[in-house]
Amino acid sequence: MSNTATLSKAPAAEPASPAATQATARARRARLLTWLAIGVVIAAVLYGAWWLIFSGKSVSTDNAYVGAEVAQVTPLVAGPVARVLVRETQSVKAGDPLVTLDDSDTRILVEQAQAALGQAERKVRGYAASDTALAGQVSARDADIARARSDVERARTDLTRRQTLSASGAVSGDELTDARNKFAQAQAELAQATAARQAALGSREANRVLIAGVSLEQNPEVAAAKARLDAAQLALDRTVIKAPVDGIVSKKQVEVGQQVAVGVPLMAIVPAADAYVDANFKEVQLKKVRPGQPVILTSDLYGSGVKFHGRVRGLSGGTGSAFSLIPAQNASGNWIKVVQRLPVRIDLDPKELAQHPLRVGLSMKAKIDISGAR
């Protein structure tokens, strides 16, 4: 018998009944719901475990920005700009020259101060020479006094002898009067010599006050002239404006030929190697934040693959709204409570900054580990 005949004689399969189809669908649905319930339970367990382990161990925010202590470059002397030695975005080291001013006037002032110092030194040396001369005058006055005293004694002796002889008539009245006059003259010359010696002593003492107890360099007149020279030299040195810190030149607003005044900003130096982060945390997050706590940060510039490590330096003394130009007046009008944010200063690792430099104003994400807080 052929296969075709066999197949034609086989009975046809009966179609499944509607009840069986529904039973199969219900069983499949029950299995799906069971697996879904098991998945929900597993997810709940995992979340509970995560919450028990990690919840409350850290606080984070993406409202954080890079900052730095930007150094303003301002001239300390006025004058026209002779050269500008740097460009915007250029990296500089502390002490590198940035701008030079025309120094013609200050060089003249230095030369004048040098001349004045030389005059002062010569004047003080003249005081020393005058002391020697005045000492000689005092010695000469001493000799005059000695001679005058000798003349007084001689005139006194002559007057005494003539007064003795005048009683016997051996000496005339004219001779006695002449002896008296010579004695008076000798006394006057002694007084004059004594006065001249006092004047010489006074002059020498006044001169010695100007030089006594100090060297040439310490003399007040020389020291004052030296100070004026130092001031002129300082003004000359300040015509070369140098970088106060290591960093990047920013906000340059100076050109050759520009007349600059003292204190006018010429540019800013941003110390990228000393950057920090100001992270603005909600007030409800700050209960356990303490200085010294470790912080992990990521930058939008480098992405989550580069992590920066830092530590909390401290918390600001007030919120941003408190220090705003026009603080909120919550005591008037309708009031709606707004959660405030407080800046938290975070110091970064200098080595990581050297490998991945940051710029002021860049966005950061900060996560503070508060697990050790009490």
MIZAFI-225995 format. One record per residue (C-alpha): y negated, x, z negated. Coordinates in steps of 0.25 Angstrom, whole numbers, plus 5000, padded with zeros to 4 digits. Each point is the difference from the previous one (the first is absolute). Example, Ala and Ser with C-alpha at 12.3 -4.5 7.8 and 13.67 -1.06 7.14 Angstrom:
SITE     c2     c1     c3
SITE   5018   5049   4969
SITE   4986   5006   5002
//
This chain:
SITE     c2     c1     c3
SITE   5000   5000   5000
SITE   4987   5005   5003
SITE   4989   5004   4990
SITE   4991   4989   5007
SITE   5010   4989   4997
SITE   5001   5005   4986
SITE   4985   5000   4997
SITE   4999   4986   5006
SITE   5010   4995   4991
SITE   4994   5006   4987
SITE   4992   4990   4991
SITE   4985   5001   5000
SITE   4992   5005   4987
SITE   4994   4989   4992
SITE   4985   5001   4997
SITE   4995   5003   4986
SITE   4996   4988   4992
SITE   4986   4998   4995
SITE   5004   5001   4986
SITE   5006   5013   5002
SITE   4988   5006   5007
SITE   4991   4995   4988
SITE   5009   5006   4990
SITE   5000   5013   5007
SITE   4984   5000   5001
SITE   5000   4997   4985
SITE   5009   5011   4996
SITE   4991   5010   5009
SITE   4987   4995   4993
SITE   5006   5001   4986
SITE   5004   5015   5004
SITE   4986   5003   5004
SITE   4994   4994   4988
SITE   5009   5007   4991
SITE   4997   5014   5007
SITE   4985   4996   4999
SITE   5001   4997   4985
SITE   5007   5013   4998
SITE   4989   5007   5008
SITE   4989   4994   4991
SITE   5008   5003   4988
SITE   5001   5015   5004
SITE   4985   5001   5004
SITE   4996   4994   4987
SITE   5009   5010   4992
SITE   4994   5011   5008
SITE   4986   4996   4998
SITE   5003   4998   4985
SITE   5005   5014   4999
SITE   4989   5005   5008
SITE   4990   4993   4991
SITE   5007   5005   4987
SITE   5000   5014   5005
SITE   4986   5002   5008
SITE   4991   4988   4996
SITE   4989   5004   4991
SITE   5002   5015   5003
SITE   4989   5001   5010
SITE   4987   4994   5005
SITE   4995   5002   5014
SITE   4989   4997   5010
SITE   4996   5002   5014
SITE   4985   4999   4996
SITE   4998   5015   4999
SITE   4991   5010   5007
SITE   4999   5015   5001
SITE   4987   5006   4993
SITE   4994   5014   4997
SITE   4989   5006   4993
SITE   4991   5002   5013
SITE   4990   5012   4999
SITE   4987   4997   5006
SITE   4993   5012   5007
SITE   4985   5000   4997
SITE   4990   5012   5002
SITE   4994   5006   4987
SITE   4988   5005   5008
SITE   4992   4994   5011
SITE   4999   5005   5014
SITE   5003   4999   5015
SITE   5015   5001   5004
SITE   5003   5012   5008
SITE   5015   4999   5002
SITE   5011   4989   4997
SITE   5013   5008   4999
SITE   5010   4988   4998
SITE   5004   4988   5008
SITE   5005   4986   4995
SITE   5014   5000   4996
SITE   5001   5015   4998
SITE   5007   5005   4988
SITE   4993   5010   4992
SITE   5002   5009   4987
SITE   4991   5000   4988
SITE   4989   5011   5003
SITE   5001   4998   5015
SITE   4985   5000   5006
SITE   4997   4986   5006
SITE   4985   5000   5003
SITE   4990   5011   5001
SITE   4985   4998   4998
SITE   4989   5008   5005
SITE   4997   5011   4990
SITE   4987   5006   5005
SITE   4992   4995   4988
SITE   5010   5003   4989
SITE   5001   5014   5005
SITE   4985   5002   4999
SITE   5001   4994   4986
SITE   5011   5010   4996
SITE   4992   5012   5005
SITE   4988   4995   4992
SITE   5008   4999   4988
SITE   5006   5014   5002
SITE   4986   5006   5001
SITE   4996   4992   4987
SITE   5012   5006   4993
SITE   4996   5014   5005
SITE   4986   4998   4995
SITE   5005   4995   4986
SITE   5009   5012   4998
SITE   4989   5010   5004
SITE   4991   4992   4990
SITE   5010   5002   4989
SITE   5002   5014   5003
SITE   4984   5001   4999
SITE   5001   4994   4986
SITE   5010   5012   4996
SITE   4991   5010   5006
SITE   4988   4994   4992
SITE   5007   5000   4987
SITE   5001   5016   5002
SITE   4985   5000   5003
SITE   4996   4991   4989
SITE   5009   5009   4990
SITE   4992   5012   5005
SITE   4987   4992   4997
SITE   5005   4997   4986
SITE   5003   5015   4998
SITE   4986   5003   5005
SITE   4993   4990   4990
SITE   5008   5006   4989
SITE   4994   5014   5003
SITE   4986   4994   5001
SITE   5003   4994   4986
SITE   5004   5013   4995
SITE   4988   5007   5005
SITE   4991   4989   4995
SITE   5006   5001   4986
SITE   4997   5015   5001
SITE   4986   4998   5004
SITE   4998   4989   4989
SITE   5005   5010   4989
SITE   4992   5011   5005
SITE   4987   4991   5000
SITE   5004   4995   4986
SITE   5001   5015   4995
SITE   4987   5004   5007
SITE   4993   4987   4994
SITE   5005   5003   4986
SITE   4996   5014   5000
SITE   4986   4997   5005
SITE   4999   4989   4990
SITE   5003   5010   4989
SITE   4990   5010   5005
SITE   4989   4990   5002
SITE   4998   4998   4985
SITE   4995   5015   4999
SITE   4991   4998   5013
SITE   5009   5010   5008
SITE   5002   4989   5010
SITE   4989   4992   5007
SITE   5000   4985   5001
SITE   5002   5001   5015
SITE   5012   5009   4999
SITE   5006   4990   4990
SITE   4997   4988   5009
SITE   5006   5007   5012
SITE   5013   5003   4992
SITE   5001   4985   4996
SITE   4998   4996   5014
SITE   5011   5009   5005
SITE   5009   4995   4989
SITE   4998   4985   5004
SITE   5002   5004   5015
SITE   5013   5007   4997
SITE   5004   4987   4992
SITE   4996   4992   5012
SITE   5008   5009   5010
SITE   5012   4999   4991
SITE   4999   4984   5000
SITE   4999   5001   5015
SITE   5012   5009   5002
SITE   5008   4990   4990
SITE   4996   4988   5008
SITE   5003   5007   5013
SITE   5014   5003   4995
SITE   5002   4986   4996
SITE   4996   4995   5014
SITE   5010   5010   5006
SITE   5011   4996   4991
SITE   4997   4985   5003
SITE   5001   5003   5015
SITE   5013   5008   4999
SITE   5006   4989   4991
SITE   4996   4989   5010
SITE   5006   5009   5012
SITE   5012   5002   4992
SITE   5003   4985   4998
SITE   5001   4999   5015
SITE   5011   5010   5001
SITE   5006   5001   4986
SITE   5015   4997   4997
SITE   5004   4997   5015
SITE   5004   5007   5012
SITE   4992   5000   5013
SITE   5010   4989   5006
SITE   4998   4992   4987
SITE   4985   5000   5000
SITE   4995   4986   5001
SITE   4991   5003   5011
SITE   5011   5007   5008
SITE   5010   4989   4996
SITE   4990   4989   5005
SITE   4998   5007   5013
SITE   5015   5002   5001
SITE   5002   4985   4998
SITE   4991   4997   5011
SITE   5007   5009   5009
SITE   5013   4993   4996
SITE   4994   4987   5003
SITE   4996   5004   5014
SITE   5013   5006   5003
SITE   5007   4988   4995
SITE   4991   4991   5010
SITE   5004   5010   5011
SITE   5015   4999   4997
SITE   4999   4985   5000
SITE   4995   5000   5014
SITE   5015   5001   5003
SITE   5006   4987   4996
SITE   5015   5002   4997
SITE   5012   4991   4997
SITE   5001   4996   4986
SITE   5015   4997   5001
SITE   5012   5001   5009
SITE   5001   4987   5009
SITE   4996   4994   5013
SITE   4986   4998   5006
SITE   4996   4986   5000
SITE   4987   4992   5002
SITE   4993   5011   5007
SITE   4985   4997   5002
SITE   4993   5013   5003
SITE   4996   5007   5013
SITE   4993   5013   5004
SITE   4985   4999   4998
SITE   5000   4989   4990
SITE   4991   5001   4989
SITE   5008   4998   4987
SITE   4994   4997   4986
SITE   5006   5003   4987
SITE   5011   4990   4996
SITE   5002   4993   5013
SITE   5015   4999   5004
SITE   5004   5008   5012
SITE   5015   4997   5000
SITE   5012   4997   4990
SITE   5012   5008   4997
SITE   5012   4992   4998
SITE   5011   5008   4991
SITE   5012   4994   5006
SITE   5009   5009   4992
SITE   4994   4994   4987
SITE   5002   4985   5005
SITE   5004   4989   4990
SITE   5003   4986   5001
SITE   4993   4988   4994
SITE   5010   4989   4999
SITE   4995   4986   4997
SITE   5010   4993   4991
SITE   4999   4985   4995
SITE   4997   4999   4986
SITE   5013   4993   4997
SITE   5007   5013   5004
SITE   4993   5010   4991
SITE   5006   4997   4987
SITE   5009   5012   5000
SITE   4993   5009   5009
SITE   4996   5013   4993
SITE   4994   5013   5004
SITE   5011   5011   5004
SITE   5010   4990   5005
SITE   5007   5004   5014
SITE   4996   4993   5012
SITE   5006   5000   5014
SITE   4991   4997   5012
SITE   5001   4998   5015
SITE   4989   5001   5010
SITE   4998   4991   5012
SITE   4997   5013   5008
SITE   5014   5006   4998
SITE   5008   4988   4997
SITE   5011   4997   4989
SITE   5008   5013   5004
SITE   4989   5009   4993
SITE   4999   4998   4986
SITE   4989   5005   4991
SITE   5002   5003   4985
SITE   4989   4998   4990
SITE   4996   4997   4986
SITE   4990   4990   4994
SITE   4988   5007   4996
SITE   4993   4988   4993
SITE   4995   4986   5002
SITE   4986   4996   5004
SITE   4990   4995   4990
SITE   4998   4987   5007
SITE   5004   4992   5012
SITE   4994   5001   5013
SITE   4993   4986   4999
SITE   4994   5005   4987
SITE   4994   5012   5007
SITE   4996   4993   5013
SITE   4985   4999   5004
SITE   5000   4986   4996
SITE   5010   4997   4989
SITE   5006   4986   4999
SITE   4993   4990   4991
SITE   5012   4993   4994
SITE   4991   4993   4989
SITE   4993   4991   5010
SITE   5004   4990   5010
SITE   5015   4996   5003
SITE   5010   5011   4996
SITE   5013   5003   5006
SITE   5009   5011   4994
SITE   5002   5011   5009
SITE   5010   5011   4997
SITE   4992   5013   4998
SITE   5005   5014   5005
SITE   4997   5013   4993
SITE   5000   5014   5007
SITE   5010   5009   4995
SITE   4998   5015   5003
SITE   5012   5008   5005
SITE   5001   5015   5002
SITE   5008   5005   5011
SITE   5009   5012   5001
SITE   4992   5011   5007
SITE   5012   5006   5007
SITE   5004   4986   5006
SITE   4985   4999   5005
SITE   5001   5014   5006
SITE   5012   4995   5008
SITE   4995   4987   5004
SITE   4984   4999   4999
SITE   4994   4987   4997
SITE   4985   4996   5003
SITE   4991   4992   4992
SITE   5001   4985   5001
SITE   5014   4999   5005
SITE   5009   4989   4995
SITE   5011   5003   4991
SITE   5011   4992   4992
SITE   5002   5004   4986
SITE   5012   4998   4990
SITE   4998   5004   4986
SITE   5013   5002   4991
SITE   4997   4993   4987
SITE   5014   5001   4994
SITE   4996   5009   4990
SITE   4988   4992   4995
SITE   5001   4993   4986
//
